[in-house]
Amino acid sequence: MFSVLFLGSFAAACAAAALPTNAIPTLAALRSNLTARVEHPRLAAAQLGVKIVSLDTGKTLFEHHAGKLLKPASNAKLYTGALALDRLGPQFRIRTSCYAAAKPDAAGTLAGDLTVYGRGDFSMAARFHGGDYTKALEPLVNALVAAGVKRVSGDLVGDESFFRGPPYGSAWTWDDLNYYYGAEVSALTHEDNVVDFAFKPGPAIGQPVAFTAKPAPPFLQLINRTTTVTNGGPRGLELHRPLAHSTVYVRGTLPLGDREWTDAMPVPRPALWFLVQFRAALAQRGIAVNGQLRTRDWLAAEAAPVDYTKQVELAFTESRPMRELVEKMMKPSQNLYAQLLLLQVGVRTQRPGQTTEDAGLAELQKFLGEAGMKRGSVLLEEGSGLSRGCLLMPEATVQLLRHMDKHPAAEAFRASLPVAGVDGTLRSRFAGTAAARNVLAKTGSLRYVSSLSGHVTTAAQERLVFSFMLNAYTGTATSGREVIDELAVLLANFAGRSE
């Protein structure tokens, strides 16, 4: 009897020792802590929605305005990623084809045009190739070399007509389009449809700041109006490209000897951008294009349809599998990728005259019904959450997380979420807390909007899902991010049970 009691006491002592020093011992204590924070006077003018549910017991631990429609920002990407995995599957790949009227002759000359037909593959980018800008188009070039093509006598045509609709998500605002996160959407996408710039101080005070651009072939013209200043001087650069123009104006200063400043600028006409890069890659392999560069969008395809079944598919490549595409969308919160995934789903169900975006959103509503969400709880206008018109309820997001936890693609969905203190948009958050390497969640940030929704394991090893959505918060002493991060840390420190 003594040894049994001793072992039981020893196990309890070990368990207690493993708990964080600021552990919350009971459900009542957790609720009290959460209530104090959600009802804090600093949030008096704001709107905060919270819902927390146990995956192990199905019980709701806490909720506060969970049925209010709030702006999600990039929490919308949870829905797009789940939809893509559900409708297309984790192993689905996107095909890009090269078509011509006939095969090349014995000398390798292709008579007529060579058309690159895009279907929305965004994995032709350095981030999918270890940061190497030279690798993105290599598989497609290799496929053409294997097909025996050595010269194209006609034009190089970029067909981006696979998607029907404007090159932006609905309600993306004009001032977002000057930044990398508002890049144009195209079925032919290369390097996220942006040019990456790296700026360094010039060789002497008063000299312009030096810069490099990647990818290197010219597409944007940069007007450099920057200045190198003395050490300790002001540091800051601003890039501006007028809408639909290819000229970028750079203003600002960097101190002499200062560190590198990086930024990116979206390109106009991404299908043409793709062709410029592709022609340069072909030339490096000795394949010459004698003709011009031309693009075809959905409007041109309506006016003059092309039946590619009557042409020869000389070469093709396939994207990375969908599970990797969703991860590369979710962890860095990539808006272009999210919108392309929504379109990828929509193109399979769109009706005549319907935009691909509308078709994708209609399919999303069907999926939400299947996942047990009530109608009207998710009102998205596009796939990324960049639109300020997107609305959803915290209770809907929690239901989505519960549904995806039992989904056949559960592992892929969970792996796509940023990990606190490790990667993605949570890389620099939760350091030194029980939430580090514990919280797996999607962030969301717009002006006056902060969201965080995902998974956390409590100190008692209970699996929880949560959604925190903060709107109209203008606090300065404590940021919106800090407000919702405090809630997640409370959950990580919870040592009681939901039962």
C-alpha positions in Angstrom: 0.0 0.0 0.0 2.8 2.4 0.9 4.6 1.9 -2.4 1.4 2.5 -4.4 0.7 5.7 -2.5 4.4 6.7 -2.8 4.4 6.1 -6.6 1.1 8.0 -7.0 2.4 11.0 -5.0 5.6 10.9 -7.0 3.8 10.9 -10.3 1.6 13.8 -9.1 4.7 15.7 -8.0 6.4 15.2 -11.4 3.3 16.3 -13.2 3.1 19.5 -11.1 6.8 20.2 -11.6 6.2 20.0 -15.4 3.5 22.6 -15.3 4.5 26.2 -16.1 5.0 28.5 -13.1 2.1 30.6 -14.2 -0.2 27.7 -14.9 -4.0 28.3 -14.7 -5.3 25.4 -12.5 -9.0 25.3 -13.3 -11.5 26.0 -16.0 -13.1 28.6 -13.7 -9.8 30.4 -13.4 -9.3 30.3 -17.2 -12.7 31.8 -17.8 -12.1 34.4 -15.2 -8.7 35.4 -16.9 -10.3 35.4 -20.3 -13.2 37.5 -19.2 -11.0 40.1 -17.6 -9.1 40.5 -20.9 -12.0 40.6 -23.3 -13.9 43.1 -21.1 -10.8 45.3 -20.5 -11.5 49.0 -20.9 -8.9 49.3 -23.6 -11.3 47.3 -25.8 -14.3 49.5 -25.1 -14.4 51.0 -28.6 -13.3 47.8 -30.4 -15.1 44.6 -31.4 -13.6 41.3 -30.2 -14.9 37.8 -31.0 -13.6 34.8 -29.3 -14.4 31.1 -29.3 -12.5 28.2 -27.8 -13.5 24.5 -28.1 -11.8 21.3 -27.1 -11.1 18.8 -29.9 -10.9 16.0 -27.3 -14.3 16.6 -25.6 -16.2 18.8 -28.1 -17.0 21.2 -25.2 -16.9 25.0 -25.5 -14.5 26.4 -22.9 -15.2 30.0 -23.6 -16.9 32.3 -26.1 -17.4 36.1 -26.4 -19.4 37.6 -29.3 -18.6 34.4 -31.3 -21.6 34.9 -33.5 -20.7 38.4 -34.7 -19.5 39.0 -38.3 -16.0 40.5 -38.2 -13.3 41.3 -40.7 -10.9 38.3 -40.8 -8.0 39.7 -42.8 -5.8 36.7 -43.7 -7.8 34.3 -41.5 -9.8 34.0 -44.7 -7.0 31.9 -46.1 -8.0 29.1 -43.7 -11.1 28.7 -45.8 -9.3 28.9 -49.1 -6.7 26.3 -48.1 -9.3 23.9 -46.7 -11.4 24.3 -49.8 -8.5 23.6 -52.1 -7.4 20.5 -50.1 -11.0 19.2 -50.0 -12.0 19.8 -53.6 -8.7 19.1 -55.3 -6.9 16.8 -52.9 -3.4 17.0 -51.3 -1.7 15.4 -54.3 -3.3 17.4 -57.1 -0.9 19.2 -59.4 -1.4 22.1 -61.9 -0.3 21.6 -65.5 1.3 24.2 -67.7 1.4 23.3 -71.4 3.4 24.4 -74.5 1.4 24.1 -77.7 2.2 24.4 -81.4 0.5 23.6 -84.7 3.1 20.9 -85.3 6.2 19.3 -84.0 9.6 20.8 -84.9 11.3 19.7 -88.0 14.5 17.6 -88.1 16.6 20.7 -87.6 14.6 21.7 -84.5 12.8 24.6 -86.1 9.2 25.1 -84.9 7.1 26.6 -87.7 4.7 29.2 -86.4 4.0 30.2 -82.9 4.8 28.6 -79.6 2.0 29.0 -77.0 2.5 28.6 -73.2 -0.9 27.9 -71.8 -1.0 28.6 -68.0 -3.5 27.0 -65.6 -2.5 28.9 -62.4 0.7 27.2 -61.3 2.4 29.6 -58.9 5.3 27.2 -58.0 7.5 28.6 -60.7 9.2 30.8 -58.2 12.4 31.0 -56.2 10.7 30.2 -52.9 9.9 26.7 -54.3 13.5 26.2 -55.4 15.6 27.1 -52.3 15.7 30.8 -53.2 17.4 30.1 -56.6 15.9 32.4 -59.2 17.5 30.5 -62.1 15.6 27.3 -61.3 11.9 28.4 -61.5 11.5 28.0 -65.3 14.1 25.3 -65.8 11.7 22.3 -65.9 9.6 23.9 -68.7 12.7 24.8 -70.7 14.1 21.3 -70.2 10.8 19.8 -71.5 11.1 21.9 -74.7 14.7 20.9 -75.2 13.6 17.2 -74.8 11.0 17.8 -77.4 13.7 18.8 -79.9 12.9 22.5 -80.1 15.9 24.7 -81.1 14.2 27.6 -82.8 10.8 29.2 -82.9 10.1 30.9 -86.2 6.9 32.6 -85.0 5.8 34.4 -81.9 6.0 33.3 -78.2 2.4 33.5 -76.9 1.4 33.6 -73.3 -2.2 32.3 -72.9 -3.6 33.3 -69.5 -7.3 32.7 -70.5 -7.8 29.7 -68.1 -9.4 32.1 -65.6 -12.3 34.4 -66.4 -12.4 37.8 -64.7 -10.3 40.8 -63.6 -6.6 40.4 -62.6 -7.4 41.3 -58.9 -9.5 39.9 -56.2 -12.8 41.6 -55.7 -12.6 44.8 -53.6 -8.8 44.9 -53.5 -8.2 48.6 -53.0 -6.1 50.6 -55.4 -3.5 51.6 -52.9 -2.8 47.9 -52.1 -1.8 47.3 -55.7 1.5 49.2 -55.3 2.8 46.6 -52.9 3.9 43.0 -53.2 0.9 41.7 -51.4 -1.4 43.2 -54.1 0.3 41.6 -57.1 -1.9 41.0 -60.2 -3.4 37.5 -60.6 -2.7 35.5 -63.7 -2.9 31.9 -64.9 0.7 32.5 -66.0 2.5 33.5 -62.9 6.2 33.7 -62.3 8.2 34.7 -59.2 5.0 35.8 -57.4 4.5 38.5 -60.2 7.0 40.8 -58.5 10.5 42.0 -58.9 12.6 41.7 -55.7 14.9 44.7 -55.0 17.9 44.8 -52.6 19.2 48.3 -51.8 22.6 49.2 -50.2 24.1 52.5 -49.3 26.2 54.1 -52.1 30.0 54.4 -52.1 29.9 57.9 -50.6 27.7 60.4 -48.8 25.5 62.2 -51.3 25.6 59.3 -53.8 22.5 57.4 -54.9 21.7 54.2 -53.1 22.8 51.1 -55.0 20.4 48.3 -55.8 20.0 44.9 -57.5 16.9 43.4 -59.0 15.9 39.8 -59.1 15.0 38.3 -61.5 17.6 40.3 -63.5 16.1 40.7 -67.0 14.6 44.2 -67.4 10.9 44.6 -67.1 10.5 47.5 -64.7 12.4 50.8 -65.2 13.6 52.2 -61.9 14.1 55.9 -61.4 16.5 56.3 -58.5 16.0 59.4 -56.4 17.6 58.1 -53.3 20.6 59.5 -51.3 23.3 58.0 -49.1 23.6 60.0 -45.9 25.9 60.1 -42.9 25.9 57.3 -40.3 23.1 57.8 -37.9 21.0 59.6 -40.5 17.4 58.8 -41.5 16.8 55.3 -42.9 13.9 54.6 -45.1 13.0 54.0 -48.7 9.7 54.3 -50.6 8.8 52.6 -53.9 6.0 53.8 -56.1 4.8 52.5 -59.4 1.8 54.3 -61.0 -1.0 51.9 -61.8 -0.6 50.0 -65.1 2.9 51.6 -65.6 6.3 49.9 -65.7 8.3 52.8 -64.1 9.2 52.6 -60.4 10.2 55.7 -58.5 12.4 55.1 -55.5 12.8 57.9 -52.8 14.5 58.0 -49.5 17.8 57.7 -47.7 20.2 55.0 -46.3 23.1 55.8 -44.0 26.6 55.1 -45.2 27.6 51.6 -44.0 24.0 50.6 -43.2 22.6 47.2 -43.7 20.6 46.1 -46.7 17.1 47.2 -47.3 14.8 44.8 -49.3 11.5 45.4 -50.9 9.4 44.0 -53.9 7.3 45.7 -56.6 4.5 44.0 -58.4 4.7 43.9 -62.2 2.0 45.0 -64.6 0.8 42.4 -67.1 2.2 39.3 -65.4 1.6 37.1 -68.5 4.0 39.3 -70.5 6.4 39.3 -67.5 6.3 35.5 -67.7 7.2 35.6 -71.4 10.1 38.0 -70.9 11.6 35.7 -68.3 10.8 32.6 -70.4 12.4 33.9 -73.6 15.6 34.8 -71.6 15.6 31.3 -70.1 15.2 29.7 -73.6 18.0 31.9 -75.0 20.4 30.6 -72.3 19.7 27.1 -73.6 20.3 28.1 -77.2 16.6 28.2 -78.2 15.9 31.4 -80.3 12.5 33.0 -80.7 12.3 34.9 -84.0 8.9 36.5 -83.5 7.3 38.8 -80.9 5.9 38.3 -77.4 2.1 38.2 -77.3 -0.5 37.5 -74.6 -4.1 36.2 -74.7 -6.5 36.8 -71.8 -10.0 35.5 -71.3 -11.5 38.4 -73.3 -9.3 37.7 -76.3 -10.2 34.0 -75.9 -13.9 34.8 -76.1 -13.4 36.9 -79.2 -11.2 34.4 -81.0 -11.3 30.9 -79.3 -8.4 28.5 -79.8 -9.0 24.7 -79.7 -5.8 23.4 -78.2 -7.0 19.8 -78.7 -6.2 20.3 -82.4 -2.7 21.4 -81.6 0.3 19.4 -80.4 1.3 19.6 -76.8 5.1 19.7 -77.2 5.9 19.9 -73.5 4.4 20.4 -70.1 5.3 20.7 -66.5 3.3 20.1 -63.3 3.3 22.1 -60.1 4.3 21.0 -56.7 1.5 18.9 -55.0 -1.4 20.8 -53.6 -0.4 20.1 -50.0 2.8 22.1 -50.6 1.0 24.8 -52.5 -1.3 25.3 -49.6 1.6 25.4 -47.2 3.5 28.0 -49.2 0.3 30.1 -49.3 -0.6 29.7 -45.6 2.7 30.1 -43.7 3.8 33.4 -45.3 0.2 34.5 -45.9 0.6 34.9 -49.6 -2.4 36.8 -51.1 -1.7 36.0 -54.8 -1.5 32.2 -54.0 -4.7 32.3 -52.0 -6.6 33.9 -54.9 -5.1 31.5 -57.4 -6.2 28.6 -55.3 -9.8 29.9 -55.1 -9.8 30.3 -58.9 -8.3 26.8 -59.3 -11.4 25.4 -57.6 -13.8 27.7 -59.4 -12.6 27.0 -62.9 -14.0 23.4 -62.6 -17.6 24.5 -61.8 -18.0 27.9 -63.5 -21.0 28.5 -65.7 -21.0 30.4 -69.0 -20.8 34.1 -68.2 -19.7 33.5 -64.6 -16.4 34.7 -63.3 -14.0 32.1 -62.0 -13.9 33.9 -58.7 -17.7 33.8 -58.3 -17.6 30.1 -59.1 -15.0 29.5 -56.5 -16.9 31.4 -53.9 -20.1 29.4 -54.7 -18.2 26.2 -54.3 -16.9 27.5 -51.0 -20.4 28.0 -49.7 -21.2 24.4 -50.7 -18.2 23.2 -48.8 -19.1 25.2 -45.7 -22.5 23.6 -45.7 -21.0 20.2 -45.8 -18.7 21.2 -42.9 -21.6 22.1 -40.7 -21.5 25.9 -40.8 -24.7 27.9 -40.9 -25.5 30.1 -43.9 -24.4 33.7 -43.5 -21.6 32.9 -41.1 -18.9 33.2 -43.8 -19.1 36.1 -46.3 -15.9 36.1 -48.3 -15.5 38.3 -51.5 -12.2 36.8 -52.7 -9.7 34.2 -51.5 -7.1 36.0 -49.5 -8.9 38.3 -47.0 -7.2 41.4 -48.5 -10.7 42.8 -49.2 -12.1 44.9 -46.4 -15.5 43.6 -47.3 -14.8 40.0 -46.2 -16.7 39.0 -43.0 -17.0 35.9 -40.9 -17.8 34.7 -37.4 -15.3 33.3 -35.0 -17.7 30.3 -34.3 -17.5 29.5 -38.1 -13.7 29.4 -38.0 -13.7 27.1 -35.0 -16.2 24.8 -36.8 -13.9 24.8 -39.9 -10.9 23.8 -37.7 -12.9 21.0 -36.1 -14.1 19.8 -39.5 -10.6 19.8 -40.9 -9.2 17.9 -37.9 -11.2 14.9 -39.0 -10.8 15.5 -42.7 -8.9 13.0 -44.9 -6.5 16.0 -45.6 -6.2 16.8 -41.9 -2.4 16.3 -41.8 -1.8 18.5 -44.8 -4.0 21.3 -43.5 -2.4 21.2 -40.0 1.1 21.2 -41.6 0.3 24.3 -43.5 -0.3 26.4 -40.4 2.5 28.7 -39.1 4.1 27.4 -35.9 4.6 29.9 -33.1 8.2 31.0 -32.8 9.3 28.8 -35.7 8.1 29.8 -39.1 5.8 31.8 -41.3 4.0 34.8 -39.9 4.4 33.5 -36.3 8.2 33.2 -36.5 8.8 36.2 -34.3 5.8 35.8 -31.9 5.4 34.0 -28.5 9.1 33.7 -27.7 9.7 32.6 -24.1 6.0 31.6 -23.5 4.2 28.2 -23.3 2.7 29.0 -26.7 6.1 28.8 -28.5 6.3 25.7 -30.7 2.8 24.9 -29.4 0.4 27.2 -31.1 -0.3 26.4 -34.8 -2.4 29.2 -36.2 -3.2 31.5 -39.1 -2.7 35.2 -38.5 -4.6 38.1 -40.0 -3.6 41.7 -40.1 -5.1 44.8 -41.7 -5.4 48.3 -40.4 -7.3 48.1 -37.1 -7.7 44.3 -37.6 -5.9 41.5 -35.8 -6.9 37.9 -36.0 -5.5 34.6 -34.9 -7.1 31.2 -35.3 -5.8 27.7 -34.9 -4.6 24.9 -32.5 -3.0 24.9 -29.1 -2.2 22.1 -26.7 -2.8 23.0 -23.0 -0.5 22.3 -20.1 -2.7 19.3 -19.4 -2.2 18.0 -23.0 -5.8 18.8 -24.1 -6.1 19.8 -27.7 -8.0 23.0 -28.3 -9.0 25.0 -31.3 -9.7 28.7 -31.1 -10.5 31.9 -33.0 -9.7 35.4 -31.9 -10.9 38.3 -34.1 -10.2 41.9 -33.1 -11.7 44.7 -35.1 -11.7 48.5 -34.8 -8.9 48.5 -32.3 -6.7 51.6 -32.2 -4.7 51.0 -29.0 -1.1 52.2 -28.9 0.2 51.1 -25.5 -0.8 47.5 -26.4 -1.0 46.5 -30.0 -3.9 44.4 -31.4 -1.4 41.6 -31.9 -0.4 41.7 -28.3 -4.0 41.6 -27.2 -4.8 38.4 -29.0 -1.4 36.8 -28.2 -2.2 37.2 -24.5 -5.3 35.0 -25.0 -3.3 32.3 -26.8 -0.7 32.2 -24.0 -3.5 31.7 -21.4 -4.7 28.6 -23.3 -1.2 27.2 -23.4 -0.9 27.7 -19.6 -4.2 26.1 -18.9 -3.6 23.1 -16.6 -7.2 22.1 -16.0 -9.7 20.2 -18.2 -12.7 21.2 -20.2 -14.7 18.3 -18.7 
